[in-house]
Every structure is written in structure tokens, then in C-alpha cells.
């Protein structure tokens, strides 16, 4: 059964930034994963990263410290299996 959950979604203009964010955030044990950009958000490189909304401050700090550029960061409902 599919249900809707709120996730924090970060979009990137460059694929390299999305991949660097994935590596950085995994290294800091911030859970999440790369997903295609949801329809609700504007398209950049086609990739985005999703995590739990309560981790927004940690994600912003990590990306800012590492100098990884992101386009948009927003909490939105997404369909998940479960």
C-alpha cells in the first residue's frame, strides 16, 4: 500500500553537486537518498536528495560548510511504499 509522507527535498542545478551531497551527508550519518526531482519542484539537474524534515538545519550546515551548492530545499509530501 502506498501512503504520503512529508520529506525534506533538496534540489541541485548540477549532478556533481547532488552526488557530492550524497557522499557528504552519508559520511555524516545524515539519513537520506538520491531521488528524481518530484513534479512539485522545478527541474535542475534531474536529481534531488530526500531526508526527514527535522534534519533541515543539519543538512544546511553540512552543505554550507562543504561549499556544496543547492537550488531549493522544501518539505513536501511524497508517496512511499509501506
mmCIF file of the N, C-alpha and C atoms, coordinates in Angstrom:
data_MODEL
# 
_entry.id   MODEL 
# 
loop_
_atom_site.group_PDB 
_atom_site.id 
_atom_site.type_symbol 
_atom_site.label_atom_id 
_atom_site.label_alt_id 
_atom_site.label_comp_id 
_atom_site.label_asym_id 
_atom_site.label_entity_id 
_atom_site.label_seq_id 
_atom_site.pdbx_PDB_ins_code 
_atom_site.Cartn_x 
_atom_site.Cartn_y 
_atom_site.Cartn_z 
_atom_site.occupancy 
_atom_site.B_iso_or_equiv 
_atom_site.pdbx_formal_charge 
_atom_site.auth_seq_id 
_atom_site.auth_comp_id 
_atom_site.auth_asym_id 
_atom_site.auth_atom_id 
_atom_site.pdbx_PDB_model_num 
ATOM 1   N N  . UNK A 1 1  ? 0.827  -1.167 0.000   1.00 0.00 ? 1  UNK A N  1 
ATOM 2   C CA . UNK A 1 1  ? 0.000  0.000  0.000   1.00 0.00 ? 1  UNK A CA 1 
ATOM 3   C C  . UNK A 1 1  ? 0.885  1.249  0.000   1.00 0.00 ? 1  UNK A C  1 
ATOM 4   N N  . UNK A 1 2  ? 0.498  2.231  -0.786  1.00 0.00 ? 2  UNK A N  1 
ATOM 5   C CA . UNK A 1 2  ? 1.258  3.480  -0.842  1.00 0.00 ? 2  UNK A CA 1 
ATOM 6   C C  . UNK A 1 2  ? 0.603  4.515  0.048   1.00 0.00 ? 2  UNK A C  1 
ATOM 7   N N  . UNK A 1 3  ? 1.439  5.318  0.681   1.00 0.00 ? 3  UNK A N  1 
ATOM 8   C CA . UNK A 1 3  ? 0.916  6.399  1.512   1.00 0.00 ? 3  UNK A CA 1 
ATOM 9   C C  . UNK A 1 3  ? 1.803  7.623  1.344   1.00 0.00 ? 3  UNK A C  1 
ATOM 10  N N  . UNK A 1 4  ? 1.272  8.762  1.709   1.00 0.00 ? 4  UNK A N  1 
ATOM 11  C CA . UNK A 1 4  ? 2.001  10.019 1.584   1.00 0.00 ? 4  UNK A CA 1 
ATOM 12  C C  . UNK A 1 4  ? 2.690  10.348 2.906   1.00 0.00 ? 4  UNK A C  1 
ATOM 13  N N  . UNK A 1 5  ? 3.953  10.807 2.810   1.00 0.00 ? 5  UNK A N  1 
ATOM 14  C CA . UNK A 1 5  ? 4.731  11.259 3.964   1.00 0.00 ? 5  UNK A CA 1 
ATOM 15  C C  . UNK A 1 5  ? 5.424  12.555 3.596   1.00 0.00 ? 5  UNK A C  1 
ATOM 16  N N  . UNK A 1 6  ? 5.690  13.370 4.590   1.00 0.00 ? 6  UNK A N  1 
ATOM 17  C CA . UNK A 1 6  ? 6.413  14.621 4.362   1.00 0.00 ? 6  UNK A CA 1 
ATOM 18  C C  . UNK A 1 6  ? 7.914  14.336 4.429   1.00 0.00 ? 6  UNK A C  1 
ATOM 19  N N  . UNK A 1 7  ? 8.631  14.797 3.407   1.00 0.00 ? 7  UNK A N  1 
ATOM 20  C CA . UNK A 1 7  ? 10.090 14.690 3.358   1.00 0.00 ? 7  UNK A CA 1 
ATOM 21  C C  . UNK A 1 7  ? 10.682 16.061 3.052   1.00 0.00 ? 7  UNK A C  1 
ATOM 22  N N  . UNK A 1 8  ? 11.891 16.283 3.507   1.00 0.00 ? 8  UNK A N  1 
ATOM 23  C CA . UNK A 1 8  ? 12.677 17.435 3.089   1.00 0.00 ? 8  UNK A CA 1 
ATOM 24  C C  . UNK A 1 8  ? 13.360 17.039 1.791   1.00 0.00 ? 8  UNK A C  1 
ATOM 25  N N  . UNK A 1 9  ? 13.171 17.836 0.737   1.00 0.00 ? 9  UNK A N  1 
ATOM 26  C CA . UNK A 1 9  ? 13.761 17.531 -0.562  1.00 0.00 ? 9  UNK A CA 1 
ATOM 27  C C  . UNK A 1 9  ? 14.668 18.692 -0.964  1.00 0.00 ? 9  UNK A C  1 
ATOM 28  N N  . UNK A 1 10 ? 15.884 18.360 -1.358  1.00 0.00 ? 10 UNK A N  1 
ATOM 29  C CA . UNK A 1 10 ? 16.878 19.348 -1.774  1.00 0.00 ? 10 UNK A CA 1 
ATOM 30  C C  . UNK A 1 10 ? 17.162 19.130 -3.254  1.00 0.00 ? 10 UNK A C  1 
ATOM 31  N N  . UNK A 1 11 ? 17.054 20.201 -4.053  1.00 0.00 ? 11 UNK A N  1 
ATOM 32  C CA . UNK A 1 11 ? 17.359 20.097 -5.481  1.00 0.00 ? 11 UNK A CA 1 
ATOM 33  C C  . UNK A 1 11 ? 18.703 20.759 -5.767  1.00 0.00 ? 11 UNK A C  1 
ATOM 34  N N  . UNK A 1 12 ? 19.306 20.338 -6.865  1.00 0.00 ? 12 UNK A N  1 
ATOM 35  C CA . UNK A 1 12 ? 20.633 20.813 -7.260  1.00 0.00 ? 12 UNK A CA 1 
ATOM 36  C C  . UNK A 1 12 ? 20.606 21.180 -8.739  1.00 0.00 ? 12 UNK A C  1 
ATOM 37  N N  . UNK A 1 13 ? 21.411 22.153 -9.126  1.00 0.00 ? 13 UNK A N  1 
ATOM 38  C CA . UNK A 1 13 ? 21.487 22.522 -10.543 1.00 0.00 ? 13 UNK A CA 1 
ATOM 39  C C  . UNK A 1 13 ? 22.490 21.657 -11.291 1.00 0.00 ? 13 UNK A C  1 
ATOM 40  N N  . UNK A 1 14 ? 23.421 21.061 -10.568 1.00 0.00 ? 14 UNK A N  1 
ATOM 41  C CA . UNK A 1 14 ? 24.465 20.232 -11.178 1.00 0.00 ? 14 UNK A CA 1 
ATOM 42  C C  . UNK A 1 14 ? 24.449 18.825 -10.589 1.00 0.00 ? 14 UNK A C  1 
ATOM 43  N N  . UNK A 1 15 ? 24.573 17.832 -11.439 1.00 0.00 ? 15 UNK A N  1 
ATOM 44  C CA . UNK A 1 15 ? 24.627 16.443 -10.982 1.00 0.00 ? 15 UNK A CA 1 
ATOM 45  C C  . UNK A 1 15 ? 25.794 16.232 -10.024 1.00 0.00 ? 15 UNK A C  1 
ATOM 46  N N  . UNK A 1 16 ? 26.906 16.871 -10.290 1.00 0.00 ? 16 UNK A N  1 
ATOM 47  C CA . UNK A 1 16 ? 28.089 16.726 -9.420  1.00 0.00 ? 16 UNK A CA 1 
ATOM 48  C C  . UNK A 1 16 ? 27.776 17.196 -7.997  1.00 0.00 ? 16 UNK A C  1 
ATOM 49  N N  . UNK A 1 17 ? 26.977 18.262 -7.848  1.00 0.00 ? 17 UNK A N  1 
ATOM 50  C CA . UNK A 1 17 ? 26.605 18.738 -6.512  1.00 0.00 ? 17 UNK A CA 1 
ATOM 51  C C  . UNK A 1 17 ? 25.708 17.727 -5.807  1.00 0.00 ? 17 UNK A C  1 
ATOM 52  N N  . UNK A 1 18 ? 24.781 17.125 -6.536  1.00 0.00 ? 18 UNK A N  1 
ATOM 53  C CA . UNK A 1 18 ? 23.898 16.115 -5.946  1.00 0.00 ? 18 UNK A CA 1 
ATOM 54  C C  . UNK A 1 18 ? 24.708 14.918 -5.453  1.00 0.00 ? 18 UNK A C  1 
ATOM 55  N N  . UNK A 1 19 ? 25.658 14.476 -6.254  1.00 0.00 ? 19 UNK A N  1 
ATOM 56  C CA . UNK A 1 19 ? 26.474 13.321 -5.875  1.00 0.00 ? 19 UNK A CA 1 
ATOM 57  C C  . UNK A 1 19 ? 27.402 13.667 -4.706  1.00 0.00 ? 19 UNK A C  1 
ATOM 58  N N  . UNK A 1 20 ? 27.951 14.873 -4.699  1.00 0.00 ? 20 UNK A N  1 
ATOM 59  C CA . UNK A 1 20 ? 28.808 15.296 -3.592  1.00 0.00 ? 20 UNK A CA 1 
ATOM 60  C C  . UNK A 1 20 ? 28.006 15.402 -2.298  1.00 0.00 ? 20 UNK A C  1 
ATOM 61  N N  . UNK A 1 21 ? 26.769 15.892 -2.401  1.00 0.00 ? 21 UNK A N  1 
ATOM 62  C CA . UNK A 1 21 ? 25.904 15.995 -1.218  1.00 0.00 ? 21 UNK A CA 1 
ATOM 63  C C  . UNK A 1 21 ? 25.603 14.615 -0.661  1.00 0.00 ? 21 UNK A C  1 
ATOM 64  N N  . UNK A 1 22 ? 25.297 13.664 -1.538  1.00 0.00 ? 22 UNK A N  1 
ATOM 65  C CA . UNK A 1 22 ? 25.008 12.302 -1.092  1.00 0.00 ? 22 UNK A CA 1 
ATOM 66  C C  . UNK A 1 22 ? 26.194 11.726 -0.324  1.00 0.00 ? 22 UNK A C  1 
ATOM 67  N N  . UNK A 1 23 ? 27.388 11.882 -0.851  1.00 0.00 ? 23 UNK A N  1 
ATOM 68  C CA . UNK A 1 23 ? 28.592 11.351 -0.202  1.00 0.00 ? 23 UNK A CA 1 
ATOM 69  C C  . UNK A 1 23 ? 28.839 12.048 1.142   1.00 0.00 ? 23 UNK A C  1 
ATOM 70  N N  . UNK A 1 24 ? 28.739 13.376 1.146   1.00 0.00 ? 24 UNK A N  1 
ATOM 71  C CA . UNK A 1 24 ? 28.976 14.145 2.367   1.00 0.00 ? 24 UNK A CA 1 
ATOM 72  C C  . UNK A 1 24 ? 27.978 13.776 3.461   1.00 0.00 ? 24 UNK A C  1 
ATOM 73  N N  . UNK A 1 25 ? 26.698 13.782 3.122   1.00 0.00 ? 25 UNK A N  1 
ATOM 74  C CA . UNK A 1 25 ? 25.664 13.543 4.127   1.00 0.00 ? 25 UNK A CA 1 
ATOM 75  C C  . UNK A 1 25 ? 25.705 12.108 4.646   1.00 0.00 ? 25 UNK A C  1 
ATOM 76  N N  . UNK A 1 26 ? 26.006 11.159 3.789   1.00 0.00 ? 26 UNK A N  1 
ATOM 77  C CA . UNK A 1 26 ? 26.164 9.768  4.239   1.00 0.00 ? 26 UNK A CA 1 
ATOM 78  C C  . UNK A 1 26 ? 27.335 9.663  5.205   1.00 0.00 ? 26 UNK A C  1 
ATOM 79  N N  . UNK A 1 27 ? 28.415 10.376 4.893   1.00 0.00 ? 27 UNK A N  1 
ATOM 80  C CA . UNK A 1 27 ? 29.583 10.369 5.766   1.00 0.00 ? 27 UNK A CA 1 
ATOM 81  C C  . UNK A 1 27 ? 29.318 10.976 7.129   1.00 0.00 ? 27 UNK A C  1 
ATOM 82  N N  . UNK A 1 28 ? 28.351 11.866 7.195   1.00 0.00 ? 28 UNK A N  1 
ATOM 83  C CA . UNK A 1 28 ? 27.967 12.472 8.478   1.00 0.00 ? 28 UNK A CA 1 
ATOM 84  C C  . UNK A 1 28 ? 26.801 11.732 9.138   1.00 0.00 ? 28 UNK A C  1 
ATOM 85  N N  . UNK A 1 29 ? 26.466 10.577 8.620   1.00 0.00 ? 29 UNK A N  1 
ATOM 86  C CA . UNK A 1 29 ? 25.364 9.757  9.126   1.00 0.00 ? 29 UNK A CA 1 
ATOM 87  C C  . UNK A 1 29 ? 24.026 10.496 9.147   1.00 0.00 ? 29 UNK A C  1 
ATOM 88  N N  . UNK A 1 30 ? 23.805 11.349 8.161   1.00 0.00 ? 30 UNK A N  1 
ATOM 89  C CA . UNK A 1 30 ? 22.507 12.001 7.979   1.00 0.00 ? 30 UNK A CA 1 
ATOM 90  C C  . UNK A 1 30 ? 21.740 11.140 6.987   1.00 0.00 ? 30 UNK A C  1 
ATOM 91  N N  . UNK A 1 31 ? 20.673 10.479 7.431   1.00 0.00 ? 31 UNK A N  1 
ATOM 92  C CA . UNK A 1 31 ? 19.967 9.546  6.559   1.00 0.00 ? 31 UNK A CA 1 
ATOM 93  C C  . UNK A 1 31 ? 19.250 10.248 5.408   1.00 0.00 ? 31 UNK A C  1 
ATOM 94  N N  . UNK A 1 32 ? 19.213 9.578  4.276   1.00 0.00 ? 32 UNK A N  1 
ATOM 95  C CA . UNK A 1 32 ? 18.523 10.113 3.114   1.00 0.00 ? 32 UNK A CA 1 
ATOM 96  C C  . UNK A 1 32 ? 18.963 9.366  1.880   1.00 0.00 ? 32 UNK A C  1 
ATOM 97  N N  . UNK A 1 33 ? 18.427 9.814  0.722   1.00 0.00 ? 33 UNK A N  1 
ATOM 98  C CA . UNK A 1 33 ? 18.834 9.163  -0.516  1.00 0.00 ? 33 UNK A CA 1 
ATOM 99  C C  . UNK A 1 33 ? 18.544 10.053 -1.709  1.00 0.00 ? 33 UNK A C  1 
ATOM 100 N N  . UNK A 1 34 ? 19.249 9.779  -2.798  1.00 0.00 ? 34 UNK A N  1 
ATOM 101 C CA . UNK A 1 34 ? 19.038 10.468 -4.069  1.00 0.00 ? 34 UNK A CA 1 
ATOM 102 C C  . UNK A 1 34 ? 17.726 9.966  -4.678  1.00 0.00 ? 34 UNK A C  1 
ATOM 103 N N  . UNK A 1 35 ? 16.921 10.909 -5.182  1.00 0.00 ? 35 UNK A N  1 
ATOM 104 C CA . UNK A 1 35 ? 15.679 10.567 -5.872  1.00 0.00 ? 35 UNK A CA 1 
ATOM 105 C C  . UNK A 1 35 ? 15.545 11.475 -7.095  1.00 0.00 ? 35 UNK A C  1 
ATOM 106 N N  . UNK A 1 36 ? 14.719 11.098 -8.074  1.00 0.00 ? 36 UNK A N  1 
ATOM 107 C CA . UNK A 1 36 ? 14.416 12.028 -9.167  1.00 0.00 ? 36 UNK A CA 1 
ATOM 108 C C  . UNK A 1 36 ? 13.681 13.244 -8.600  1.00 0.00 ? 36 UNK A C  1 
ATOM 109 N N  . UNK A 1 37 ? 13.849 14.395 -9.216  1.00 0.00 ? 37 UNK A N  1 
ATOM 110 C CA . UNK A 1 37 ? 13.170 15.594 -8.728  1.00 0.00 ? 37 UNK A CA 1 
ATOM 111 C C  . UNK A 1 37 ? 11.657 15.391 -8.818  1.00 0.00 ? 37 UNK A C  1 
ATOM 112 N N  . UNK A 1 38 ? 10.949 15.572 -7.699  1.00 0.00 ? 38 UNK A N  1 
ATOM 113 C CA . UNK A 1 38 ? 9.493  15.445 -7.727  1.00 0.00 ? 38 UNK A CA 1 
ATOM 114 C C  . UNK A 1 38 ? 8.847  16.518 -8.604  1.00 0.00 ? 38 UNK A C  1 
ATOM 115 N N  . UNK A 1 39 ? 7.689  16.220 -9.139  1.00 0.00 ? 39 UNK A N  1 
ATOM 116 C CA . UNK A 1 39 ? 6.977  17.153 -10.017 1.00 0.00 ? 39 UNK A CA 1 
ATOM 117 C C  . UNK A 1 39 ? 6.672  18.486 -9.351  1.00 0.00 ? 39 UNK A C  1 
ATOM 118 N N  . UNK A 1 40 ? 6.503  18.481 -8.025  1.00 0.00 ? 40 UNK A N  1 
ATOM 119 C CA . UNK A 1 40 ? 6.154  19.702 -7.306  1.00 0.00 ? 40 UNK A CA 1 
ATOM 120 C C  . UNK A 1 40 ? 7.272  20.747 -7.334  1.00 0.00 ? 40 UNK A C  1 
ATOM 121 N N  . UNK A 1 41 ? 8.484  20.324 -7.641  1.00 0.00 ? 41 UNK A N  1 
ATOM 122 C CA . UNK A 1 41 ? 9.641  21.225 -7.614  1.00 0.00 ? 41 UNK A CA 1 
ATOM 123 C C  . UNK A 1 41 ? 10.154 21.471 -9.025  1.00 0.00 ? 41 UNK A C  1 
ATOM 124 N N  . UNK A 1 42 ? 10.821 22.587 -9.200  1.00 0.00 ? 42 UNK A N  1 
ATOM 125 C CA . UNK A 1 42 ? 11.369 22.903 -10.515 1.00 0.00 ? 42 UNK A CA 1 
ATOM 126 C C  . UNK A 1 42 ? 12.561 22.007 -10.819 1.00 0.00 ? 42 UNK A C  1 
ATOM 127 N N  . UNK A 1 43 ? 12.721 21.698 -12.082 1.00 0.00 ? 43 UNK A N  1 
ATOM 128 C CA . UNK A 1 43 ? 13.796 20.790 -12.501 1.00 0.00 ? 43 UNK A CA 1 
ATOM 129 C C  . UNK A 1 43 ? 15.129 21.510 -12.551 1.00 0.00 ? 43 UNK A C  1 
ATOM 130 N N  . UNK A 1 44 ? 16.141 20.867 -12.049 1.00 0.00 ? 44 UNK A N  1 
ATOM 131 C CA . UNK A 1 44 ? 17.504 21.355 -12.149 1.00 0.00 ? 44 UNK A CA 1 
ATOM 132 C C  . UNK A 1 44 ? 18.271 20.333 -12.966 1.00 0.00 ? 44 UNK A C  1 
ATOM 133 N N  . UNK A 1 45 ? 19.100 19.552 -12.281 1.00 0.00 ? 45 UNK A N  1 
ATOM 134 C CA . UNK A 1 45 ? 19.874 18.522 -12.961 1.00 0.00 ? 45 UNK A CA 1 
ATOM 135 C C  . UNK A 1 45 ? 19.084 17.225 -13.099 1.00 0.00 ? 45 UNK A C  1 
ATOM 136 N N  . UNK A 1 46 ? 17.900 17.159 -12.489 1.00 0.00 ? 46 UNK A N  1 
ATOM 137 C CA . UNK A 1 46 ? 17.096 15.949 -12.551 1.00 0.00 ? 46 UNK A CA 1 
ATOM 138 C C  . UNK A 1 46 ? 17.197 15.094 -11.304 1.00 0.00 ? 46 UNK A C  1 
ATOM 139 N N  . UNK A 1 47 ? 18.154 15.413 -10.428 1.00 0.00 ? 47 UNK A N  1 
ATOM 140 C CA . UNK A 1 47 ? 18.335 14.652 -9.189  1.00 0.00 ? 47 UNK A CA 1 
ATOM 141 C C  . UNK A 1 47 ? 18.051 15.543 -7.986  1.00 0.00 ? 47 UNK A C  1 
ATOM 142 N N  . UNK A 1 48 ? 17.550 14.931 -6.939  1.00 0.00 ? 48 UNK A N  1 
ATOM 143 C CA . UNK A 1 48 ? 17.353 15.624 -5.673  1.00 0.00 ? 48 UNK A CA 1 
ATOM 144 C C  . UNK A 1 48 ? 17.717 14.645 -4.556  1.00 0.00 ? 48 UNK A C  1 
ATOM 145 N N  . UNK A 1 49 ? 17.720 15.131 -3.346  1.00 0.00 ? 49 UNK A N  1 
ATOM 146 C CA . UNK A 1 49 ? 18.057 14.300 -2.198  1.00 0.00 ? 49 UNK A CA 1 
ATOM 147 C C  . UNK A 1 49 ? 16.951 14.464 -1.178  1.00 0.00 ? 49 UNK A C  1 
ATOM 148 N N  . UNK A 1 50 ? 16.458 13.369 -0.604  1.00 0.00 ? 50 UNK A N  1 
ATOM 149 C CA . UNK A 1 50 ? 15.375 13.462 0.371   1.00 0.00 ? 50 UNK A CA 1 
ATOM 150 C C  . UNK A 1 50 ? 15.823 12.943 1.722   1.00 0.00 ? 50 UNK A C  1 
ATOM 151 N N  . UNK A 1 51 ? 15.285 13.562 2.759   1.00 0.00 ? 51 UNK A N  1 
ATOM 152 C CA . UNK A 1 51 ? 15.557 13.166 4.130   1.00 0.00 ? 51 UNK A CA 1 
ATOM 153 C C  . UNK A 1 51 ? 14.387 13.570 5.001   1.00 0.00 ? 51 UNK A C  1 
ATOM 154 N N  . UNK A 1 52 ? 14.533 13.427 6.288   1.00 0.00 ? 52 UNK A N  1 
ATOM 155 C CA . UNK A 1 52 ? 13.481 13.806 7.233   1.00 0.00 ? 52 UNK A CA 1 
ATOM 156 C C  . UNK A 1 52 ? 13.503 15.322 7.449   1.00 0.00 ? 52 UNK A C  1 
ATOM 157 N N  . UNK A 1 53 ? 12.332 15.962 7.515   1.00 0.00 ? 53 UNK A N  1 
ATOM 158 C CA . UNK A 1 53 ? 12.264 17.423 7.657   1.00 0.00 ? 53 UNK A CA 1 
ATOM 159 C C  . UNK A 1 53 ? 12.988 17.975 8.883   1.00 0.00 ? 53 UNK A C  1 
ATOM 160 N N  . UNK A 1 54 ? 13.013 17.218 9.974   1.00 0.00 ? 54 UNK A N  1 
ATOM 161 C CA . UNK A 1 54 ? 13.648 17.715 11.194  1.00 0.00 ? 54 UNK A CA 1 
ATOM 162 C C  . UNK A 1 54 ? 15.171 17.806 11.073  1.00 0.00 ? 54 UNK A C  1 
ATOM 163 N N  . UNK A 1 55 ? 15.734 17.295 9.994   1.00 0.00 ? 55 UNK A N  1 
ATOM 164 C CA . UNK A 1 55 ? 17.188 17.348 9.785   1.00 0.00 ? 55 UNK A CA 1 
ATOM 165 C C  . UNK A 1 55 ? 17.621 18.548 8.932   1.00 0.00 ? 55 UNK A C  1 
ATOM 166 N N  . UNK A 1 56 ? 16.698 19.448 8.641   1.00 0.00 ? 56 UNK A N  1 
ATOM 167 C CA . UNK A 1 56 ? 16.995 20.580 7.748   1.00 0.00 ? 56 UNK A CA 1 
ATOM 168 C C  . UNK A 1 56 ? 18.199 21.400 8.212   1.00 0.00 ? 56 UNK A C  1 
ATOM 169 N N  . UNK A 1 57 ? 18.268 21.749 9.487   1.00 0.00 ? 57 UNK A N  1 
ATOM 170 C CA . UNK A 1 57 ? 19.391 22.555 9.977   1.00 0.00 ? 57 UNK A CA 1 
ATOM 171 C C  . UNK A 1 57 ? 20.717 21.823 9.819   1.00 0.00 ? 57 UNK A C  1 
ATOM 172 N N  . UNK A 1 58 ? 20.743 20.521 10.107  1.00 0.00 ? 58 UNK A N  1 
ATOM 173 C CA . UNK A 1 58 ? 21.972 19.737 9.946   1.00 0.00 ? 58 UNK A CA 1 
ATOM 174 C C  . UNK A 1 58 ? 22.401 19.686 8.486   1.00 0.00 ? 58 UNK A C  1 
ATOM 175 N N  . UNK A 1 59 ? 21.434 19.508 7.597   1.00 0.00 ? 59 UNK A N  1 
ATOM 176 C CA . UNK A 1 59 ? 21.738 19.438 6.162   1.00 0.00 ? 59 UNK A CA 1 
ATOM 177 C C  . UNK A 1 59 ? 22.288 20.773 5.676   1.00 0.00 ? 59 UNK A C  1 
ATOM 178 N N  . UNK A 1 60 ? 21.646 21.875 6.037   1.00 0.00 ? 60 UNK A N  1 
ATOM 179 C CA . UNK A 1 60 ? 22.116 23.204 5.622   1.00 0.00 ? 60 UNK A CA 1 
ATOM 180 C C  . UNK A 1 60 ? 23.535 23.464 6.121   1.00 0.00 ? 60 UNK A C  1 
ATOM 181 N N  . UNK A 1 61 ? 23.794 23.114 7.374   1.00 0.00 ? 61 UNK A N  1 
ATOM 182 C CA . UNK A 1 61 ? 25.123 23.330 7.949   1.00 0.00 ? 61 UNK A CA 1 
ATOM 183 C C  . UNK A 1 61 ? 26.170 22.500 7.216   1.00 0.00 ? 61 UNK A C  1 
ATOM 184 N N  . UNK A 1 62 ? 25.857 21.234 6.964   1.00 0.00 ? 62 UNK A N  1 
ATOM 185 C CA . UNK A 1 62 ? 26.812 20.346 6.291   1.00 0.00 ? 62 UNK A CA 1 
ATOM 186 C C  . UNK A 1 62 ? 27.103 20.816 4.871   1.00 0.00 ? 62 UNK A C  1 
ATOM 187 N N  . UNK A 1 63 ? 26.060 21.136 4.116   1.00 0.00 ? 63 UNK A N  1 
ATOM 188 C CA . UNK A 1 63 ? 26.266 21.579 2.735   1.00 0.00 ? 63 UNK A CA 1 
ATOM 189 C C  . UNK A 1 63 ? 26.999 22.913 2.692   1.00 0.00 ? 63 UNK A C  1 
ATOM 190 N N  . UNK A 1 64 ? 26.629 23.826 3.595   1.00 0.00 ? 64 UNK A N  1 
ATOM 191 C CA . UNK A 1 64 ? 27.288 25.138 3.636   1.00 0.00 ? 64 UNK A CA 1 
ATOM 192 C C  . UNK A 1 64 ? 28.758 25.036 3.981   1.00 0.00 ? 64 UNK A C  1 
ATOM 193 N N  . UNK A 1 65 ? 29.086 24.233 4.971   1.00 0.00 ? 65 UNK A N  1 
ATOM 194 C CA . UNK A 1 65 ? 30.480 24.043 5.385   1.00 0.00 ? 65 UNK A CA 1 
ATOM 195 C C  . UNK A 1 65 ? 31.314 23.459 4.253   1.00 0.00 ? 65 UNK A C  1 
ATOM 196 N N  . UNK A 1 66 ? 30.712 22.530 3.501   1.00 0.00 ? 66 UNK A N  1 
ATOM 197 C CA . UNK A 1 66 ? 31.433 21.868 2.409   1.00 0.00 ? 66 UNK A CA 1 
ATOM 198 C C  . UNK A 1 66 ? 31.413 22.678 1.118   1.00 0.00 ? 66 UNK A C  1 
ATOM 199 N N  . UNK A 1 67 ? 30.619 23.751 1.076   1.00 0.00 ? 67 UNK A N  1 
ATOM 200 C CA . UNK A 1 67 ? 30.545 24.574 -0.136  1.00 0.00 ? 67 UNK A CA 1 
ATOM 201 C C  . UNK A 1 67 ? 29.767 23.914 -1.266  1.00 0.00 ? 67 UNK A C  1 
ATOM 202 N N  . UNK A 1 68 ? 28.860 23.016 -0.924  1.00 0.00 ? 68 UNK A N  1 
ATOM 203 C CA . UNK A 1 68 ? 28.044 22.353 -1.948  1.00 0.00 ? 68 UNK A CA 1 
ATOM 204 C C  . UNK A 1 68 ? 26.807 23.206 -2.215  1.00 0.00 ? 68 UNK A C  1 
ATOM 205 N N  . UNK A 1 69 ? 26.615 23.565 -3.469  1.00 0.00 ? 69 UNK A N  1 
ATOM 206 C CA . UNK A 1 69 ? 25.505 24.434 -3.857  1.00 0.00 ? 69 UNK A CA 1 
ATOM 207 C C  . UNK A 1 69 ? 24.230 23.624 -4.055  1.00 0.00 ? 69 UNK A C  1 
ATOM 208 N N  . UNK A 1 70 ? 23.122 24.182 -3.579  1.00 0.00 ? 70 UNK A N  1 
ATOM 209 C CA . UNK A 1 70 ? 21.822 23.574 -3.797  1.00 0.00 ? 70 UNK A CA 1 
ATOM 210 C C  . UNK A 1 70 ? 20.881 24.657 -4.296  1.00 0.00 ? 70 UNK A C  1 
ATOM 211 N N  . UNK A 1 71 ? 19.813 24.239 -4.984  1.00 0.00 ? 71 UNK A N  1 
ATOM 212 C CA . UNK A 1 71 ? 18.859 25.185 -5.547  1.00 0.00 ? 71 UNK A CA 1 
ATOM 213 C C  . UNK A 1 71 ? 17.717 25.484 -4.594  1.00 0.00 ? 71 UNK A C  1 
ATOM 214 N N  . UNK A 1 72 ? 17.032 24.434 -4.191  1.00 0.00 ? 72 UNK A N  1 
ATOM 215 C CA . UNK A 1 72 ? 15.826 24.592 -3.387  1.00 0.00 ? 72 UNK A CA 1 
ATOM 216 C C  . UNK A 1 72 ? 15.806 23.530 -2.301  1.00 0.00 ? 72 UNK A C  1 
ATOM 217 N N  . UNK A 1 73 ? 15.260 23.912 -1.137  1.00 0.00 ? 73 UNK A N  1 
ATOM 218 C CA . UNK A 1 73 ? 15.126 22.981 -0.024  1.00 0.00 ? 73 UNK A CA 1 
ATOM 219 C C  . UNK A 1 73 ? 13.724 23.202 0.536   1.00 0.00 ? 73 UNK A C  1 
ATOM 220 N N  . UNK A 1 74 ? 12.888 22.164 0.430   1.00 0.00 ? 74 UNK A N  1 
ATOM 221 C CA . UNK A 1 74 ? 11.495 22.319 0.841   1.00 0.00 ? 74 UNK A CA 1 
ATOM 222 C C  . UNK A 1 74 ? 10.932 21.006 1.366   1.00 0.00 ? 74 UNK A C  1 
ATOM 223 N N  . UNK A 1 75 ? 10.064 21.099 2.374   1.00 0.00 ? 75 UNK A N  1 
ATOM 224 C CA . UNK A 1 75 ? 9.356  19.923 2.870   1.00 0.00 ? 75 UNK A CA 1 
ATOM 225 C C  . UNK A 1 75 ? 8.073  19.751 2.071   1.00 0.00 ? 75 UNK A C  1 
ATOM 226 N N  . UNK A 1 76 ? 7.925  18.575 1.463   1.00 0.00 ? 76 UNK A N  1 
ATOM 227 C CA . UNK A 1 76 ? 6.773  18.303 0.618   1.00 0.00 ? 76 UNK A CA 1 
ATOM 228 C C  . UNK A 1 76 ? 6.284  16.869 0.846   1.00 0.00 ? 76 UNK A C  1 
ATOM 229 N N  . UNK A 1 77 ? 5.010  16.604 0.539   1.00 0.00 ? 77 UNK A N  1 
ATOM 230 C CA . UNK A 1 77 ? 4.513  15.223 0.639   1.00 0.00 ? 77 UNK A CA 1 
ATOM 231 C C  . UNK A 1 77 ? 4.979  14.398 -0.557  1.00 0.00 ? 77 UNK A C  1 
ATOM 232 N N  . UNK A 1 78 ? 5.429  13.181 -0.286  1.00 0.00 ? 78 UNK A N  1 
ATOM 233 C CA . UNK A 1 78 ? 5.824  12.243 -1.336  1.00 0.00 ? 78 UNK A CA 1 
ATOM 234 C C  . UNK A 1 78 ? 5.171  10.894 -1.046  1.00 0.00 ? 78 UNK A C  1 
ATOM 235 N N  . UNK A 1 79 ? 4.868  10.166 -2.102  1.00 0.00 ? 79 UNK A N  1 
ATOM 236 C CA . UNK A 1 79 ? 4.304  8.825  -1.951  1.00 0.00 ? 79 UNK A CA 1 
ATOM 237 C C  . UNK A 1 79 ? 5.414  7.833  -1.673  1.00 0.00 ? 79 UNK A C  1 
ATOM 238 N N  . UNK A 1 80 ? 5.185  6.961  -0.705  1.00 0.00 ? 80 UNK A N  1 
ATOM 239 C CA . UNK A 1 80 ? 6.140  5.906  -0.361  1.00 0.00 ? 80 UNK A CA 1 
ATOM 240 C C  . UNK A 1 80 ? 5.391  4.580  -0.202  1.00 0.00 ? 80 UNK A C  1 
ATOM 241 N N  . UNK A 1 81 ? 6.103  3.497  -0.400  1.00 0.00 ? 81 UNK A N  1 
ATOM 242 C CA . UNK A 1 81 ? 5.523  2.174  -0.165  1.00 0.00 ? 81 UNK A CA 1 
ATOM 243 C C  . UNK A 1 81 ? 5.537  1.881  1.317   1.00 0.00 ? 81 UNK A C  1 
ATOM 244 N N  . UNK A 1 82 ? 4.564  1.164  1.766   1.00 0.00 ? 82 UNK A N  1 
ATOM 245 C CA . UNK A 1 82 ? 4.596  0.804  3.164   1.00 0.00 ? 82 UNK A CA 1 
ATOM 246 C C  . UNK A 1 82 ? 3.281  0.650  3.698   1.00 0.00 ? 82 UNK A C  1 
# 
